Amino acid sequence: MDVSRARASLRGWGGVAAMAVLCALALAFALLLPCTQQAAQTPLRGGQKVATGTQARVDGCEDAEAHKQTLAPSGADGPTIEAIKARTGAKRKLVVGVDQNSYHWGYRNPNTEGARLEGFDIDLVHRIAEDILGDPEAVQFKAIPTSQRIPAIEDGRVDMVVRTMTITCERLRQVAFSAPYFKTGQQVLAPKSSAVTGYNGSLAHKKVCTAAGSTAYAKLDADRKAGRLPASTDISTTVPNQLDCLVRLQLGEVDAVVTDGALAASQAAQDPAVELKGEAFTEEYYGVAMKKDAGDLVRRVNRVLVDYRAHGWQTSYDNWLSATLGKDPAASKPPAPQYLRGS
């Protein structure tokens, strides 16, 4: 990509963020310094021992119901949590995979000292760290591209991923998820001057960008094969990180972007030349992803979420997302949890 051309083409908040992405593409899996943002809440009590357990009941799973495939909450410790607590010195931190380019979700704020990581997902990470380690700042953040979220968990590079990650049946075969902490749906993002009107026939002969390994790409691929999306729609453009799609859109290399509506709204806030087109056409839930056999950690995160929904979630939403998502009932309230029976 010609960087000088990109610099001349990008403007405003979107340009600043996009150029940051261009400069950072070679830094996959870079180790990030802990944020300084506080999340002062009272830690939940633990200390009991609990068997690890697994989250494996995915037979007959349907994506619309996948968010219910999680273990019941518990404040007890288990092997996974004990291993985290046993870390000493500077390594005594919760290792979490996050994004650093999703505006208001997980992004580096250039206007803060040290370009601190901020956002809705980051607030949740601090709350989990406070509960497990007694310190909201006891976090080692790792920047992970969208396509590498599951490999990072499976390889043990991170304890968990908190990165606008949708709970799906396919992913449940690879990792375990917490109960959902946010509800959203796929939407189309395109220039305001575009003839694209939404997820419909107006995408015929258009180039659409999605993140590699995302639910957006899976949906477009399935719908085009099934005839629900025009066969002429070009979905070949995939990128490592979702914000890269906004760069491609700004450069005129694609005609539209498909991503979660919550992320698309934040991207539209970065660049006033683009807007959401049409309504959400899927129903999706974000969850915290962990290893399949980390049942004690799943239960503990679910216990944290019980308290967080009552004390903290709304404050974080109002702080980061209300300006772009408003009071939309699908987004402005935390989704109610449901757990596996007998768990």
C-alpha positions in Angstrom: 0.0 0.0 0.0 1.3 3.5 -0.9 1.5 5.2 2.5 1.8 8.7 1.0 -1.3 8.1 -1.0 -3.1 6.9 2.1 -2.0 9.9 4.1 -3.4 12.2 1.4 -6.7 10.3 1.3 -7.5 10.0 5.0 -9.1 12.7 7.2 -10.2 13.4 10.7 -10.5 10.8 13.5 -10.8 8.1 10.9 -7.6 9.1 9.2 -5.7 9.3 12.4 -6.9 5.8 13.5 -6.4 4.4 10.0 -2.8 5.6 9.7 -2.1 4.1 13.1 -3.3 0.8 11.8 -1.2 1.0 8.7 1.9 1.7 10.8 1.0 -1.2 13.2 0.1 -4.0 10.7 3.6 -5.5 11.1 3.3 -5.6 14.9 0.9 -8.6 15.2 0.8 -10.0 18.7 2.8 -7.1 20.1 2.9 -6.9 23.9 1.0 -4.0 25.3 1.8 -2.2 28.5 -1.0 -2.3 31.1 -3.5 0.4 31.0 -3.7 2.9 33.9 -7.4 3.2 33.8 -9.1 2.3 37.1 -12.2 0.2 37.6 -12.7 0.6 41.3 -15.2 -2.0 42.4 -15.3 -4.3 45.4 -13.8 -7.7 44.6 -16.0 -10.8 44.9 -15.1 -13.4 47.5 -13.6 -16.7 46.4 -11.2 -19.1 48.0 -13.1 -22.3 47.6 -11.8 -25.1 45.4 -13.8 -26.2 42.4 -13.2 -28.8 39.7 -12.1 -27.4 36.3 -15.0 -28.7 34.2 -15.4 -28.2 30.5 -17.9 -26.4 28.3 -18.5 -29.1 25.7 -22.2 -29.4 25.2 -22.4 -28.2 21.6 -24.3 -31.0 19.9 -27.4 -29.6 18.2 -26.2 -26.1 18.9 -27.8 -23.3 17.0 -26.0 -20.0 16.7 -29.1 -18.1 17.9 -28.9 -20.1 21.1 -25.1 -20.5 21.4 -24.9 -17.8 24.1 -26.7 -20.2 26.5 -23.9 -22.8 26.3 -22.0 -21.6 29.3 -21.4 -22.8 32.9 -23.2 -21.5 35.9 -21.4 -18.8 37.9 -19.0 -19.5 40.8 -16.7 -17.5 42.9 -14.5 -20.5 43.7 -10.9 -21.1 42.7 -9.8 -24.0 40.5 -6.7 -25.1 38.7 -6.8 -22.4 36.0 -7.3 -19.6 38.5 -4.7 -21.0 40.9 -2.1 -21.1 38.1 -2.9 -17.4 37.4 -2.6 -16.5 41.1 0.7 -18.5 41.4 2.5 -16.1 39.0 5.1 -14.0 40.8 6.6 -10.6 40.5 5.9 -8.7 37.3 4.3 -11.8 35.8 1.5 -11.9 38.3 -1.0 -10.6 35.9 -4.0 -11.7 33.9 -3.0 -12.1 30.3 -5.7 -10.9 28.0 -6.1 -10.6 24.2 -7.7 -7.4 23.1 -8.0 -5.0 20.2 -6.2 -1.7 20.1 -7.9 -0.2 17.1 -11.6 -0.5 17.8 -12.8 3.0 18.7 -14.6 3.0 22.1 -14.2 -0.8 22.5 -10.5 -1.4 22.8 -8.3 1.4 21.4 -5.2 3.4 22.2 -6.2 7.0 22.9 -3.6 9.2 21.4 -4.7 12.1 23.7 -3.7 10.3 26.9 -0.3 9.8 28.5 1.3 6.8 27.0 -1.6 6.3 24.5 -3.6 4.4 27.1 -5.8 1.5 26.1 -9.5 2.5 26.7 -13.0 1.3 25.9 -15.9 -0.9 26.8 -14.0 -4.1 26.5 -11.1 -2.7 28.5 -13.4 -1.7 31.4 -14.5 -5.3 31.6 -11.0 -6.7 31.6 -10.1 -4.4 34.6 -13.1 -5.7 36.5 -12.1 -9.4 35.9 -8.5 -8.7 36.9 -9.7 -7.0 40.1 -11.8 -10.0 41.1 -9.1 -12.6 40.4 -6.0 -10.8 41.5 -7.3 -8.0 43.7 -5.9 -5.3 41.4 -7.7 -3.9 38.3 -4.3 -2.9 36.8 -2.9 -6.5 37.1 -3.3 -7.0 33.4 -0.9 -7.8 30.6 -2.6 -6.8 27.4 -1.8 -8.5 24.1 -2.9 -7.0 20.8 -4.5 -9.8 18.7 -5.9 -9.6 15.2 -9.4 -10.8 14.6 -8.3 -13.9 12.8 -5.9 -14.9 15.7 -8.3 -14.8 18.6 -8.9 -18.5 18.9 -5.3 -19.6 18.1 -4.0 -17.3 20.9 -6.3 -19.0 23.4 -5.5 -22.5 22.2 -1.7 -21.9 22.2 -1.8 -20.5 25.7 -0.6 -17.0 24.7 -3.5 -15.5 26.6 -5.8 -16.5 29.5 -8.8 -15.1 27.7 -9.9 -12.9 24.9 -12.1 -9.8 25.4 -12.4 -8.5 21.9 -16.0 -8.0 20.6 -16.0 -11.8 20.0 -19.3 -13.3 18.9 -20.4 -16.6 20.6 -21.1 -19.1 17.8 -21.5 -22.9 17.7 -18.4 -23.4 15.6 -16.3 -21.4 18.0 -17.7 -23.3 21.0 -16.1 -26.4 19.5 -12.7 -24.7 19.9 -13.0 -22.5 23.0 -15.3 -21.9 26.0 -17.3 -18.7 26.4 -18.7 -16.7 29.3 -22.3 -15.7 29.4 -22.9 -12.8 27.0 -22.0 -9.2 28.0 -23.3 -7.4 24.9 -25.9 -7.9 22.1 -25.5 -6.7 18.6 -26.1 -7.6 14.9 -24.3 -7.4 11.6 -24.8 -4.2 9.6 -23.6 -2.5 6.4 -21.3 0.5 6.5 -20.8 2.6 3.3 -20.2 6.2 2.2 -23.2 8.5 2.7 -23.1 9.2 -1.1 -23.3 5.4 -1.9 -26.2 3.8 -3.7 -25.9 0.9 -1.2 -29.0 0.9 1.0 -28.4 -2.1 3.2 -27.9 -5.9 3.2 -29.9 -6.4 0.0 -29.7 -6.3 -3.8 -27.9 -3.0 -3.7 -24.7 -4.9 -2.9 -24.8 -6.5 -6.4 -21.5 -5.8 -8.2 -20.1 -4.2 -5.1 -16.9 -5.0 -3.2 -17.5 -5.7 0.4 -14.8 -5.9 3.1 -14.9 -8.1 6.2 -12.4 -9.2 8.8 -10.8 -12.6 8.3 -12.3 -15.2 10.6 -15.3 -13.0 11.4 -19.0 -13.9 11.6 -19.6 -11.2 9.0 -17.6 -13.1 6.4 -19.2 -16.4 7.3 -22.6 -14.9 6.9 -21.8 -13.3 3.5 -20.3 -16.5 2.2 -23.2 -18.6 3.3 -25.8 -16.2 2.0 -24.1 -15.8 -1.4 -24.0 -19.6 -1.8 -27.6 -19.9 -0.8 -28.7 -17.1 -3.2 -29.7 -14.7 -0.4 -27.0 -12.3 -1.5 -26.3 -11.4 -5.2 -23.8 -13.7 -6.8 -22.0 -10.7 -8.2 -21.2 -9.4 -4.7 -17.4 -9.5 -4.3 -16.5 -10.7 -0.8 -12.9 -11.5 -1.5 -11.5 -8.6 0.5 -10.7 -9.7 4.0 -8.3 -8.1 6.5 -6.6 -9.0 9.8 -8.3 -6.3 11.8 -11.8 -4.8 11.4 -10.5 -1.2 11.3 -8.5 -2.1 8.2 -11.8 -2.3 6.4 -12.5 1.3 7.2 -9.1 2.2 5.7 -10.0 0.3 2.5 -13.4 2.1 2.4 -11.8 5.5 2.8 -9.3 4.7 0.0 -12.1 3.7 -2.3 -10.8 0.1 -2.6 -14.1 -1.4 -1.5 -17.7 -0.2 -1.7 -19.0 -1.3 1.7 -18.0 -2.9 5.0 -20.0 -5.5 6.9 -19.4 -5.9 10.6 -21.1 -5.8 13.9 -23.4 -2.8 14.2 -21.8 -1.8 17.5 -18.4 -1.6 15.8 -19.8 0.0 12.6 -21.4 2.8 14.6 -18.0 3.5 16.2 -16.4 3.6 12.8 -19.0 6.0 11.5 -18.2 8.2 14.5 -14.6 8.2 13.4 -15.4 9.3 9.8 -18.4 11.5 9.1 -18.3 10.6 5.4 -19.7 7.1 6.1 -22.9 5.8 7.7 -24.8 2.6 8.6 -27.0 1.4 5.8 -30.2 -0.5 6.7 -31.0 -2.4 9.8 -29.1 -5.2 11.5 -29.7 -8.5 9.8 -28.4 -10.9 12.4 -28.6 -11.3 16.2 -25.2 -11.8 17.9 -23.8 -11.9 21.4 -20.3 -11.0 22.6 -18.7 -13.2 25.2 -15.3 -13.6 27.0 -13.5 -16.5 25.3 -11.2 -19.0 27.3 -9.7 -22.4 26.9 -12.1 -25.3 26.6 -10.9 -27.0 29.8 -10.8 -23.8 31.9 -14.2 -24.4 33.5 -13.2 -22.7 36.8 -12.2 -19.6 34.9 -15.5 -19.6 32.9 -17.5 -19.9 36.1 -15.5 -17.1 37.7 -16.0 -14.7 34.8 -19.7 -15.5 34.8 -19.7 -14.6 38.5 -18.0 -11.3 37.8 -20.5 -10.6 35.1 -23.4 -11.1 37.5 -22.1 -8.3 39.6 -21.0 -6.2 36.6 -24.4 -6.2 35.0 -25.8 -4.7 38.2 -22.9 -2.4 39.0 -20.7 -1.1 36.3 -22.0 -2.2 32.9 -24.4 0.8 32.4 -21.7 3.3 33.5 -19.3 1.8 30.9 -22.0 1.8 28.2 -22.9 5.5 28.9 -19.2 6.4 28.9 -18.2 4.7 25.7 -21.1 3.7 23.6 -24.2 5.8 24.2 -23.0 8.6 21.9 -23.0 6.2 18.9 -25.6 3.6 19.9 -27.9 5.8 21.9 -30.8 4.2 23.8 -31.3 1.4 21.3 -32.9 -1.3 23.5 -31.0 -4.0 21.6 -27.7 -2.5 22.8 -28.2 -0.2 25.8 -29.0 -2.9 28.3 -26.9 -6.0 29.2 -28.3 -9.3 27.9 -29.8 -11.6 30.4 -27.6 -14.7 31.1 -28.7 -18.3 30.7 -26.6 -21.3 31.7 -26.3 -24.9 30.8 -28.7 -27.1 32.8 -27.1 -29.1 35.5 -23.9 -27.1 35.4 
